[in-house]
Amino acid sequence: MTILLIYIAIFVGAFFAVKAVAGHLTKRSDFTSRKTVTFGDESAVTANRAASVISVIAIFLIWGAFTGSSLSPIHAPGPFVGDATFTYTVETPDGQRDDGTVHVRVFPRDAAADVPEIEPGDGFAKDDAAKVAAWRSVLIRVDRNDEIGRDQGAKVVAIDGQAIAPGETVQVASGEVTLTPKGTPNYKPEQGWQMEPVWLPPPEAVAGRVIEIMGGGYQNFTLAEHVGWSLFRVIAGFLAGALVGIPLGYAMGLSDWFRGWFDPIVEFMRPVPPLALIPLVIIWAGIGEVGKVILLFLAALWIMTIAARAGVSGVRISKIHAAYSLGASKWQILRHVIVPNSLPEIFTGARVAMGVCWGTVVAAELVAAEKGAGMMIMVASRFQLTDIVIMGIILIGVIGYAIDILMRMAENWLIPWKGRG
C-alpha cells in the first residue's frame, strides 16, 4: 500500500510539473493542435514521451528504494542491523520475580556473525545471548541457564516491563518479542520497509544475472538460445493462428452460412483460457515442440478470427454501395473495399494475439521443455532464484513490447488511412 501511494504521488506530481513546463516551452502547430474538438477524439491523443520516461524512471527508483539498491539515491528504511537488548521477567510458583537481559546480534543476511560474549549476571534469571540474520527470527530458550527453569514452574510474565502471556506479542526497541504457547520468547528484529532479496532483489542483482547467464548460460543453454526458442514458438504459433483465423474471420463476415456454422465454435472457444487446453494438447500432440506450437496456435486462432470478422462487419455500407454503383464486382469489392477497411481491426487483433501468445509461452514451456524463457523462469522459481525469475519476466516484456512497436510501425506503413474514415 505504501508503494502504491508513493507511485500515485509521483504520478500526480509529474503530471502537473510536465504540464506546467510544457505549456511554456512548447507550442504545437500540427494538425491535432488545430482541431476544435479534441476531448474524446482518439486521433488527438498521442503518448506523452515525457510521461513515459518519468514512468519508467519512477518504477526503477521505487524498485531501488525498497530493495536497498546502490543505484538509487534514496532508500526506504531498511531492516535493523546491530546489537539489541531486551529484558524478560521470570516469575516462580511462589511469587518470586527476577529480570534477565537478552543480548541479540542482528547481522546482514549475506554475512556471518558471532554470538556476543556476556556475563550471566546475578539472580536466578541469567542473562542470555543469541544471534539472528536480518528479516529472520530466533527462539531464545531463556530458561536453559536460569537457576529456576520452566520445568520447575517458572514462567516469563513480562518483556521490558510489559506484561505478556503465551501467544501475545510486545514491541521492544529494535523489534518485537512473541511468547510461544510454551512460554519461550521469540525475537524478531525490525524489518523496515525494504524487501528481502529472496522476495525482490535490487536492480543491479538482476542485471548481474543477465551478464552471468549471457556468458555462462543457464541449464545448459545460453540466454540467446532460451530467448530464441521462445521467440520461435511464439512466432510459429501466431503465424499459424493468423493464417487460419483471418480467412475464417473473412468467411464468417461475408457468408451467413459460414457465420452460422462456425459462430458457436468460435464463441465457445474464445473464453476458454489456453492453459486449460494443455492436458488435451499433450494427449493429442505429445510433449514435443509440435504440442507447444499447437497451444500457441489455439491461443491466437480465435482472437484473429474475431478480429477479421469484426473488421469485415465494420466496413461502412456506404462504401460498398458506392463501389457497386461504379460497377465493381464482388472480387473487386473484397480487394479494394473490404480488405483495406478491415486491416485496422486485424492489426489490432494481431497485437492482442501476440500478447496472449507471449503470456501463454511460459505455460507452454512447462511441458518437458529443455530451453526457453518460460522454462528458465519456472526452474528458477523452484529454487527461489528470484533474480532469474525477474530477469525472465523483464526479457519477455521487453521483447513483447519491441514486437508490438514493430507491429505498430508496420501498421502505420501498410495502412496509413487508419482513422481517416
N, C-alpha and C positions, 0 to 999 in steps of 0.2 A: 504493500500500500504506500509506503514511504517513497519507493522508487517511482511509482505511478504518479504521485503528487509532484515529485521533482520534475518528471518528464512533462507533465501538464504545465507547470510553471515556466519551464524553458520554452515550451511551445508558445504560450501566450506572450511572454516577454519578447521572444524573437519575432513574432508576428508584428507587434506594434513597432519594434525597433526597425525592422526591414521596411515596413510601410512608411515610416517617418523619413527614413533616409532615401528610399527610392522615390518618394514623392518630390524630393528636392533635386535629386541628381539625374533622374531620367525623365525623358519626355517622349512618349511613344507617338509615332506618326504613321503606323501601319494601318492595314485595313480594319483590324479589330478596334483600334482606338477611335475610328471614325463612325463606329456603329452607334446608333441612338439607343438601342436596347441590347444590353449585354447580360443582365441577370437572367439565368435560365437558358441562355444560348450556349450549348456545348462548344460550338466552334469558337466562342470568345474566351474560353477558359483554357489556358496553357499552363504547364508546370512552371512554378517559380523556382528557378535554379538556385537562388539564394536559400530558399526554404529547404531544398533537397540537401544542399551542402551542410546547412546547420543541423538538419535532422540526423544525418549520418554522424557528424561530429558529436552531437548530444548523446547519441546512443553509445558511442565509444567512450565518451567522458564518464557517463553513468556506469558503464561496464567497468572501466578502470577504477573509478572512485570506490565502488563497492566490492572490489577484489584486491585492493591494495596495490594496484599496478604502479610500477616505476615510471610508466609513460604518462600517467595522469597527474596534473598539477594540484589536484585536490583529492582528498581521501575522506571517506566516511570513517567514523570511529571504529577502530579495529578491536580484536579480542584482547583481553587483559593478559599481559605477559610480565612476569616478575615474581617476587616473593610476597605471599599473602599470609595473614594470620587470622584466626578467629578462636574464640574461647567457647568451651562447652561446659555445661554444669551437670554434674552427676549427683543423683540423689539415691541414698541407700534405703533399704526397707525400714530402718529405724529412724529415718528423717534426717540423717547427716547429709550435708552438701559440700561439694568441693569443685573448684574450677580447674580445668586443664586448658592448655593452649595448643592449637594445631598449627604447625608451620608448613605451608604448601608452596612448592616451587612450580610455577606455571611457565613452561618453556615453549618456544615455537614448534609447530608440528613437524617441521623437517630438520630439527636439531636434536641434540641429546643433552641431558642434564643429570645431575646427581641429587640424591635426596639431601636436604640440608641437615647439617650436624647440629644437634641441640642437646641440652641437658634435660633430664626428665623432670627436674623440679621437685618441690616438696608436696606433701599431702598425698592422699590416696588416689587422686586423679592426676596421672602423669601426663606431661607434655608429649605430643606426637609429631612426626614429620612425614611428609609424603611429597610426591611429585606427580604432575599431570600435564599432558600436552594441551595447548590451546584448543578450544572447541570440544574438549573431552570432559569427562567427569571421573572422579576417583572415590571409591568407597574406603572410608577410614575406620578401621576397627580400633576405636579408642580404648576399648576395654582389654586389649591384649596385654598392655603393660600396666594397667591400673591395679592397685592393690585389692580393690573390691570390684570384681567384674560383673558381667551380665549374668553369669551362672550363679552368682550369689545374690541376685535380686536387684543389683544396681541398674539404674537406667538414666539416660540423658533426658533432661527436662527443660533445658534452655540452651540457646546458641546466642552468644554475645548479649546475654541478658534478656533475650526474647524467648518467651515461653514457647515450647514446641512439643508436639505429640507425634507418635508414629503416623506416617503418611503426610505430614504437614511440611511446608517449605517456608523458610525465613530468608530475608535478604541480609547479606553481610557486605562489608566494604568493597570487596572485589568480586562478588558473585552471589551465589545462593547455596544454601545448605538444605537438603531434604533428608528427613528422618525416615528410613525404610520401615516397613511393617515390623521388623525385628528390633528396631531401635538403633540402627547403625547410621551415623551421619554420612551423607553422600554429597561431596563438594563439587560444584560446577562453576568454574570461573566465568566472569562476564564475557559474553560472546561479541558484544559490539554490533555494528550494523554490517560489517563486511561478511561476504560469503566465504565459506570454507572452500579451499581449492578443489577438493574432491567433488563438490557440487557445482562450482563455477570458477574455473581457473582464470587468471588475468590474461589480457590480450597477448602479451609477449610470450606466455606459455604456449598458447595456440599457434602463434607464428613460429615459435621454435619447433613445434611438432611438424609443421608444414615443411620446414627446411630439413628436418631429420628424415621424414618419410620420403621427401623428394630424392634425398641422397641414398638412404639405405633401404627404402621400401617398407612395406608392412604386409605381413602374412604372405611372404614370398613373391610379392609383386610390387612394382614401383607405383608411385602416386599417379603417374600418367596412365599406366595400364588400368588401374582401378577406375579412374575417371573416364578413360576412353571406352571401356566396356559398358559402363553405364550409359554413356552418350550414344553408343551404337545401339543398345537395346531400345532406348527411348526413341531415337530417330526411326529405327526399323518399325517399331510398333505404331508410331504416329503416322508414318507414311502409308503403312498398310491400312490403318483405320481411315485415313483420308481418301485413299484410292477406292475403297469400298463405300465409305459413308457419303461422300459428295455425290456420286452418281445416284445412290439410293435416295438421298435427300431431294435431288432434282426430280427423280421419278415420282416421289411422293407429292411434290409440289405441283407437278404438271398433270398427273393422272389420278382420277378419283379411284380407279381400281387399285393402283399401287398404294395410294393413301389408305384405302380401307384394308388392304391385305397386310401391310407392314406396320400400320399405326399401332395396333395393340402390342406388337412385339417391341417396337421402339419405346413406347411409353411404359411398358412393363420393365424393360431392362435399364432404362435411363436412371431410375433412382437406386438401382442395386449397386452398392459400392464394389469396386474391383477387388477389394480384399476378400469379399465373400466368395469370389469365384476361384480363389487359389486351390482349394481341395479338388474342385471339378477339373481345373486345368491340369493338375498333377495326374489325375486319373486318366485324362484323355491324351495328354501330350508328354507325360513324364516330367522329370526334374531337370532336363537339359535346357539348352538355350531356346529351343523352339517353344517350350512352355512359357518362358519368361516373355518372349516377344508376343505370344498369343494373349497373355494377360494384358500387356500394354496396348495391343491392338483393340481388345474389347473395351479398354478404358477410353480410347479415342474414338471408337466407331460411332457410338450413339451421340456423342457431342457433335461430331462432324455431320452426321445425318440430320440432326435437328437444326444445325446452323444453315445447312444448304436448303432445307425445307423452308426455314424462316426467310432466307434470302429470296427464294422464288415467290413466296407468298407476299413479301413486302414490296414487290415491284409495283409501281403505280400503274393502275389500269389505263390511265390517260395516255401513257407512253405506248402501251400495246395497241390501243385504238388508233393512235397516230400512225404507228407502223403499218397496221392493216390498211388504213386509208391511203397509204402511199404504195400499196401493192406488195408488201413484204410477205414472204412465205413463212410457214411455221419454223423452218430451219433458220431463216434469216432473223426472225423474232427471237429465237433462242440464242443465236450467236451474238446479235447486235443489241438486244434489249435486256433479255432476262439474265444472261451470264454477267455482263458488266455491272448491272444493278444489284446482283446478288453477291458479288465478290466482297463488298464490305462486311456483310454478315458472316461470310465464310471465313474471312481473315480473323474476325473476332472470335468465332468458334475455334479456329486453329490455335489461337493464343491460349484460350481456355483449355483446349485439349492437351496442348503441350505442357501446361502447368499441372494438369491432372496426371499426365504420364510421368512427370518428374516426381510427383508425390507418390506414385504407385511403384516406381522403380525400387524404392527401399524395400517394400513388401515383396516385390518380385524376386529380389536377390536374397531373400530369406530362405528360399528353397534351394538348398545344396549349391549355392554359388561359391566359387573359389576366388572370384575377383569382382570388384565393383564398389562404388562409393557406398551403396546401401549395405553391402556385406561388411565393409570396413566399419561402418557405424555400429552395426549390430554386434560384431565380435568385440569391439572396444567397449560397448556398454556392459557386456558380461563381466569385464574385468574392471569396471568403474574408471576407465580411461576417458574422463570427461573431455579432456583437451582434444583427443582424436574425434570424439563424437561431435563436438562443436566445429572442429575443422571440416568434417564431412558435411555437416549441415550448411556451413558457410559456402563450401565449394558447390554444393548442389544449388544453393540460392543464387550465387554469382553466375554460374553457368546458365541457369534457367532465366535469370534476368538478362544476360547477354543474348540469349536466343530470342527472348521477347523483343529486345531492342532491334535485332536484325529483322525480325518479322514485321515490326512497325516500319522500319526503313523500306523493306520490300513492299509493304502496303502503300506507303506514300509514293513509291516509284511506279508501282504497277496500276494503282487505281487513284490517280490524282483528282478524280472527280468526286471522291467520297465527301459527303456533307454539302454538296453544291446542288442538290436536287436532281 
